[in-house]
Every structure is written in structure tokens, then in C-alpha cells.
Amino acid sequence: MTARGLIIAAPHSGAGKTTITLAVLAGLQRRGVKISAAKAGPDYIDPAFHAAMTLGAAVNLDTWAMPAALLDMLAARAAGSADIFVVEGVMGLFDGAAANAGRRGATADLAAHFDMPVVLVIDVARQAQSAAAVARGFASHDPAVKITGVVLNRTASERHRALVADAISACGLPIFGALPRDTAITLPERHLGLVQAAEHADLAALSDRLALIAERHLDLDAIANAAAPLTLRGRGNSSTGVLPPPGQRVALAQDRAFSFVYPHVVEAWRGAGAEIIAFSPLADEAPPERADSCWLPGGYPELHAGTLAAARRFAEGLRRFAATRPVHGECGGFAKRKLHLGYRAARVLSDSVLGAKGARVRGHEFHYASLASQGDDEAFAQLSDAQGRTLGNSGGRRGRVSGTFFHTIAADD
């Protein structure tokens, strides 16, 4: 593999790494550089923006949920046909679960695993030379994580930019650009993250604007030159961590209400020989009769409650389907703002679409919904958190229908 890679990370969430990642992708794409992209951690929305900027598929890389062999397979596949492979970090660079080093889900784990240099995005809106202390601290915190340069975000003036840039350069870290406060793009958000890429009226115009910002305010040559060859460390079976398909022909709900499904999961199903048949509940479509299982991914069904409630063909078709074939649903966003967030290890309690009784999977919860009553349904799985603490039973099963609050990322082999 000849692709070179780099990671765009930040000291904390909200520093602007998504905007700057998209600008780098759009800017390099406009120059004719073959780009591929990935998102660190569990995120459905950012990869869709990456795909729009690169005109290709994007993947997730998660060191807590995925074994090393799966990480390597996904990275190699994503980077295989590219000149430069760009990974957008999650939260702060070193933030992750309280787990063993290398399996924390932290962006730093990916940097160490793949020997990928890190471009650090620092929001300097409320500081000047003090940003140099932040940059120096991040550069020296972990010898396995190499900070190759810094991008400044939200500079207030040319004088402000110069003060910060000179102080950081004195630490030996190059400045790869600075976005002025009044030119930064603010992408609209809602609970669970950004508004989905599919909901933007003109992604091509957004890409053009981001590319222009990159050309004006970022040193794209320096960023591209900072990328380094990936090191693949995974060992073992290439199918390690891969989820089996829930059927030979899978009816997959796909529209603005049901969109939270990981690309690597669907590709693994296809790789195992399954046929994926998309249908739209919002368009009042029932699961296709020729399918032998139905998967309802998470998303934002609450934003379309009226349309879904009136979708009688969908509801009647789903009931008819569930009488003879398995139907599985993963959580949407929903309701009161009492956040349930975290990695989850699950052991399924009976034979299911996720595997035979006792099968173990890893995933995450990120939702505001709460279960008012378990009723008489059987529990679907036993959960534990990232530290291995038992959380009790979760999800439900009634006949061939099952549902969970957690989203599955990989098999826990």
C-alpha cells in the first residue's frame, strides 16, 4: 500500500476539527489529489460529509470496538486507492474510555497504531501566546503520538494570528494555516451531532466554499507533505470482528429517518454474500417480500413522526413480514434530553440476528430516549460498559422482532 496518512485532531470537542478536516479534503480533492477519509470513533454523520468531499466512501475506525485486524483491514481498504488518507479525530486527542492503552477508542490510539502524524487544531479565540503551552504539552504528552503541525482556528486579527503563530513556531511546531473567526463555516447541529449530509440543499456548493477557504487560509502543500506511510500492525484472521449478515437477503430501511448504519457493517454483509435491498419507510414502502430479514437502523424517526405514523403500507407490511421473518431495530435519537452515552459490550441472550445465543458484540449507546416499561418482552442482551461493569439486561425480543438501544459496531472475537 502506497497511501500516506495523517490525523486531524484537537485538544477538545468544538475546536473546529470537522470544518478543517472537510476543508482539507475539499481543497486537496480540487487539486486532483486522490483522497480517502475516515472518522475516529462511533459517528454516523461525519463520514457522510467526508464521502461528499472526497467523492468516495468513508469508514469508521474505533480502537475500543474493533480488533486490530479489523482496523487494519478497513484502513487498508480505505487508503488502498488513495494518495492521502485523512482521519478525523473524535473529542480531544487523548480522550477515550477508561480501558487499556490502545483499546480506549481515543484518537491517539489510532495515531500510535498506524504511526500516523497528527495535525493539531487549536481554537485560539480566547487566548494568544498561551496556545503555545497547549501545543507543547500535546506534542510531548505521548512519545508514540507525533504532532506534525498546528492549524489555528478562530483568529481575531492578523496581529492575533501572528502572536499565536510565533509562540507556537518557537516550540518547533510548524503552523499549517489559520482560519479567521469571521470566515469559519458553522455547520448546523441538532442532538446527536451535525445535521445529516443528505439534508443539506447543496453539498457541491459547500465543498466549493470549503475548498476556497482551504486555498486561502491553509498550507495544503505542507499538510499533504506531512502525511506519512501507514503501518499496519493487526494480526490474525481477516474476518476477526466482522459481523455476520442477518440474512441472505436483507431489507435495510434507508432514508432520512433511518440512516444510522455503519458502512463497514453493510460491506461485511455484502462480502459474506448477502444481498442488501433498500426500502424507505418515509415513502410508505414495506420491507420487500423477497427479503428474509429486515434491519431498521437508528436515525431521526422522531423528526418524521407524523409521516411515519401515517405510513400504513409500511406498518402493515412490517407486521406481515415479522410474522414469518426476523426484524431488528437499533435506537434512534428521540425525546427528553437525558443523555445515555457510552461504549457497550453485549452478550446476546438467545439466537438472534447478531449471532447465536452467547455471541458477543461491541457497540455504543448515544440517545436521549428512555424505556418507560419493559413489559413482558424477553431481554435481548446483557450489557457491560467500557470498563467491564455489568449494566444489566437491555433491549427486547417478542417473537421474531428484536430491538436495542445500542448500535453494533463489531463482533467481540
C-alpha positions in Angstrom: 0.0 0.0 0.0 1.5 3.3 -1.1 -1.0 5.7 0.5 0.2 8.2 3.1 -2.0 9.2 6.0 -2.5 11.8 8.7 -4.9 12.5 11.5 -6.6 15.9 12.2 -7.3 16.2 15.9 -7.8 18.8 18.6 -7.4 19.3 22.3 -11.1 19.2 22.9 -14.5 18.9 21.2 -15.8 22.0 19.4 -12.4 23.3 18.3 -13.3 23.1 14.7 -11.7 19.9 13.5 -14.7 18.8 11.4 -14.7 22.0 9.5 -11.0 22.0 8.9 -11.0 18.3 8.0 -13.7 19.0 5.4 -11.8 22.0 4.1 -8.6 19.9 3.7 -10.5 17.1 1.9 -12.2 19.6 -0.4 -9.1 21.6 -1.1 -6.9 18.5 -1.9 -9.7 17.0 -4.0 -10.0 20.2 -6.0 -6.2 20.0 -6.7 -6.7 16.5 -8.2 -5.2 14.6 -5.2 -6.8 11.2 -4.6 -8.2 11.5 -1.1 -9.9 9.0 1.2 -11.2 9.6 4.7 -12.2 8.0 8.0 -13.7 9.1 11.3 -12.3 8.0 14.6 -14.9 6.5 16.9 -18.6 5.9 16.7 -20.1 8.5 14.4 -22.6 8.1 11.6 -22.8 11.7 10.4 -19.3 13.0 9.8 -18.3 10.1 7.5 -21.2 11.1 5.1 -19.7 14.6 4.9 -16.3 13.0 4.3 -17.7 11.0 1.4 -19.3 14.1 -0.1 -15.9 15.9 -0.1 -13.9 13.0 -1.4 -16.5 11.7 -3.8 -15.9 8.2 -2.3 -16.8 6.0 0.6 -15.6 6.8 4.2 -15.2 4.5 7.1 -15.1 4.5 10.9 -12.1 3.3 12.9 -12.6 2.6 16.5 -9.9 1.1 18.7 -12.3 0.2 21.6 -14.9 -1.6 19.5 -12.7 -3.1 16.7 -9.9 -5.6 17.0 -6.5 -4.7 15.4 -7.1 -7.0 12.4 -10.4 -5.2 11.5 -8.8 -1.8 12.0 -6.1 -2.7 9.6 -8.4 -4.3 7.0 -10.7 -1.2 7.0 -7.8 1.3 6.8 -6.0 -0.7 4.1 -9.2 -0.8 2.0 -9.9 2.9 2.5 -6.4 4.0 1.8 -5.6 1.5 -0.9 -6.6 3.6 -3.9 -5.7 7.0 -2.5 -2.7 9.2 -2.4 -3.5 10.6 1.0 -5.7 9.1 3.7 -7.2 11.6 6.2 -8.6 10.6 9.6 -10.8 13.0 11.6 -10.4 12.5 15.3 -13.0 12.3 18.0 -13.3 14.5 21.1 -9.9 15.6 22.4 -6.8 13.8 21.0 -6.2 11.7 24.1 -9.8 11.4 25.3 -11.3 7.9 25.4 -12.7 5.2 27.6 -11.0 4.1 30.9 -9.6 1.0 29.2 -6.2 -0.5 28.4 -3.9 1.7 26.3 -4.5 1.0 22.6 -8.1 0.0 23.2 -9.6 3.2 24.6 -11.3 4.5 21.4 -9.1 7.6 21.6 -7.8 9.3 18.5 -4.3 8.9 20.0 -4.7 5.1 19.9 -5.1 5.3 16.1 -2.1 7.6 15.7 0.1 5.1 17.6 -1.4 2.1 15.9 -0.8 3.3 12.4 2.2 5.6 13.1 0.1 8.4 11.6 1.2 12.0 12.2 -1.3 14.4 13.8 -2.3 17.9 12.7 -3.5 19.6 15.8 -6.4 22.1 15.5 -6.3 24.7 18.3 -9.2 27.1 18.9 -7.4 30.4 19.8 -10.5 32.6 20.2 -9.8 33.2 23.9 -6.1 33.0 24.1 -2.9 34.2 22.4 0.7 33.0 23.3 -0.8 30.6 25.9 -1.8 28.4 22.9 2.0 27.5 22.7 1.8 25.8 26.1 -1.1 23.8 24.9 0.7 22.8 21.7 3.9 22.0 23.6 2.0 19.8 26.1 0.2 17.8 23.4 3.4 17.3 21.5 5.3 15.9 24.5 2.5 14.0 26.2 2.9 10.6 24.5 6.1 9.7 22.6 4.0 7.3 20.4 1.9 10.2 19.1 3.7 12.7 16.8 2.3 16.2 16.4 3.5 17.3 13.0 2.0 20.7 12.8 -0.8 23.1 14.0 -3.8 24.8 12.4 -5.1 27.8 14.3 -8.9 28.3 14.3 -10.9 31.5 15.0 -8.1 34.0 15.0 -9.4 37.5 15.7 -7.0 39.6 13.6 -3.7 39.4 11.8 -1.9 40.6 14.9 -3.6 37.9 16.9 -2.6 35.3 14.4 1.0 36.4 14.4 1.2 36.4 18.2 0.0 32.8 18.4 1.9 31.5 15.4 5.2 33.0 16.5 4.8 31.5 20.0 4.0 28.0 18.7 6.7 28.1 16.0 9.2 28.8 18.8 8.3 25.4 20.2 9.4 23.8 17.0 6.0 23.1 15.6 5.1 24.4 12.2 1.9 26.4 11.5 -0.1 24.8 8.7 -2.6 27.7 8.5 -5.1 29.8 10.4 -8.8 30.3 9.9 -10.0 33.8 10.8 -13.0 33.9 13.1 -15.3 35.6 10.5 -14.6 33.1 7.7 -15.1 29.8 9.6 -18.1 27.8 8.4 -20.5 26.7 11.1 -22.3 23.5 10.2 -25.8 23.2 11.6 -26.3 20.8 14.5 -29.0 19.0 16.3 -29.0 16.5 19.2 -26.6 13.6 18.4 -24.4 15.7 16.1 -24.4 17.6 12.9 -27.5 17.9 10.7 -27.0 15.0 8.2 -25.2 15.5 4.9 -28.3 14.3 3.0 -30.3 17.2 4.5 -28.0 19.9 3.0 -29.5 21.5 0.0 -26.2 21.8 -2.0 -23.2 19.8 -0.9 -21.4 20.7 -4.0 -21.6 24.4 -3.1 -20.5 23.6 0.4 -17.5 21.7 -1.0 -16.6 24.6 -3.2 -16.7 27.1 -0.3 -14.6 24.8 1.9 -12.0 24.3 -0.9 -11.8 28.1 -1.3 -11.3 28.6 2.4 -8.6 25.9 2.4 -6.8 27.6 -0.5 -6.9 31.0 1.2 -6.1 30.1 4.8 -4.4 26.6 4.9 -1.0 25.5 3.6 -2.3 22.5 1.7 1.2 21.6 0.4 2.6 21.4 3.9 -0.4 19.4 5.2 0.0 16.9 2.3 3.7 16.7 2.7 3.2 15.9 6.4 1.4 12.7 5.7 3.4 9.5 6.3 3.0 5.8 5.2 0.7 3.8 7.3 2.0 1.0 9.5 -0.4 -2.0 9.7 0.0 -3.9 12.9 -3.0 -6.2 13.0 -2.5 -9.9 13.1 -4.8 -12.9 12.7 -7.9 -13.8 10.6 -9.1 -11.0 8.4 -12.7 -11.8 9.4 -12.0 -11.1 13.0 -14.6 -8.7 14.3 -16.7 -8.8 11.2 -20.5 -9.1 11.9 -22.3 -11.9 10.1 -25.2 -10.8 7.8 -28.7 -11.1 9.5 -29.9 -13.0 6.4 -29.2 -13.9 2.8 -31.4 -11.0 1.6 -31.5 -8.1 4.0 -34.2 -5.5 3.7 -32.5 -2.3 5.0 -34.5 0.8 5.8 -32.7 3.8 4.3 -33.9 7.3 4.3 -33.7 10.5 6.4 -35.4 8.8 9.3 -33.4 5.6 9.2 -29.8 6.2 8.3 -27.5 5.2 11.2 -25.8 2.2 9.8 -22.1 1.8 9.6 -20.7 1.4 6.0 -18.3 -1.3 7.2 -21.2 -3.4 8.6 -23.1 -3.3 5.3 -19.9 -4.0 3.3 -19.2 -7.0 5.5 -22.7 -8.3 4.8 -22.1 -8.0 1.1 -18.7 -9.6 1.5 -20.4 -12.6 3.1 -22.7 -12.9 0.0 -25.8 -11.2 1.3 -27.9 -9.0 -0.9 -28.9 -5.6 0.6 -32.4 -4.4 -0.5 -33.0 -0.8 0.5 -36.5 0.5 1.2 -37.9 3.7 2.6 -40.5 3.8 5.4 -40.8 7.6 4.8 -42.0 6.8 1.3 -44.5 4.3 2.8 -42.6 1.3 1.5 -43.0 -2.1 3.2 -40.0 -4.4 3.5 -39.6 -6.2 0.2 -41.3 -9.7 0.3 -38.2 -11.4 -1.2 -36.1 -10.4 1.7 -35.6 -12.9 4.6 -34.7 -10.4 7.3 -35.3 -6.7 8.0 -33.0 -4.2 9.6 -34.2 -0.9 10.9 -31.2 1.3 11.7 -31.2 4.2 14.1 -31.6 7.8 12.9 -34.1 10.5 13.5 -37.5 8.9 13.3 -38.9 11.4 15.8 -38.4 14.2 13.4 -40.7 12.4 10.9 -43.2 11.0 13.4 -46.3 12.3 11.6 -45.2 10.9 8.3 -44.2 7.5 9.8 -47.5 7.3 11.7 -49.4 7.8 8.5 -47.4 5.2 6.6 -49.9 2.4 6.6 -48.4 0.3 3.9 -45.1 0.4 5.8 -46.7 -0.6 9.1 -48.9 -3.3 7.7 -46.1 -4.7 5.6 -43.7 -4.7 8.6 -46.3 -6.6 10.7 -46.8 -9.1 7.9 -43.0 -9.5 7.4 -42.4 -10.0 11.2 -44.9 -12.9 11.3 -42.5 -15.1 9.4 -39.1 -13.4 9.4 -36.8 -11.6 11.8 -37.0 -7.8 12.2 -34.3 -5.9 14.2 -34.2 -2.3 15.1 -31.5 -0.1 16.6 -32.1 3.1 18.6 -33.0 6.4 17.1 -32.3 9.7 18.8 -35.6 10.9 20.5 -37.1 12.9 23.2 -36.1 14.4 26.6 -32.5 15.4 27.0 -31.3 12.9 29.4 -28.3 11.6 27.6 -27.3 7.9 27.5 -23.8 7.8 26.1 -21.0 5.2 26.1 -19.4 2.1 24.7 -21.3 -1.1 25.3 -20.2 -4.8 25.2 -23.2 -7.0 24.7 -23.9 -10.7 25.1 -27.0 -11.8 23.2 -29.3 -13.9 25.4 -30.8 -16.1 22.6 -30.2 -16.9 18.9 -30.6 -13.6 17.0 -29.7 -11.5 14.0 -26.4 -10.7 15.8 -25.4 -14.3 16.2 -26.2 -17.5 18.2 -27.0 -17.4 21.9 -24.0 -16.1 23.8 -22.5 -14.2 20.9 -20.6 -11.1 22.0 -20.6 -7.8 20.1 -19.2 -4.3 20.8 -21.0 -1.1 20.1 -22.2 2.1 21.7 -25.3 4.0 23.0 -26.0 7.6 22.2 -29.6 8.6 22.7 -32.0 10.6 24.8 -34.8 8.1 24.9 -35.6 6.1 28.0 -37.7 2.9 28.3 -40.8 3.5 30.4 -41.7 -0.1 30.9 -40.0 -3.4 29.9 -43.4 -5.1 29.7 -43.4 -8.9 29.2 -40.8 -9.0 26.4 -37.7 -11.0 26.8 -34.5 -9.1 27.2 -32.3 -9.1 24.1 -28.8 -8.8 25.6 -26.8 -8.4 28.7 -24.7 -5.2 28.6 -21.5 -4.0 30.3 -19.7 -0.7 29.9 -16.2 0.1 28.6 -14.7 -0.8 32.0 -16.4 -4.1 32.1 -19.0 -3.1 34.7 -22.3 -5.0 34.3 -25.2 -2.8 33.3 -27.9 -5.5 33.3 -30.1 -6.7 30.6 -31.2 -4.4 27.8 -33.3 -4.4 24.6 -36.3 -6.6 23.9 -37.5 -9.6 21.9 -41.0 -10.5 21.0 -41.3 -13.4 18.6 -39.1 -12.7 15.6 -38.9 -9.0 16.4 -36.0 -7.5 18.4 -34.8 -4.1 19.3 -31.9 -2.4 21.2 -30.7 1.0 22.4 -27.2 0.1 21.5 -25.7 0.3 18.0 -23.5 -2.6 17.0 -20.0 -1.9 15.6 -18.1 -5.2 15.6 -18.1 -8.8 16.8 -16.2 -9.2 20.0 -14.0 -12.1 19.0 
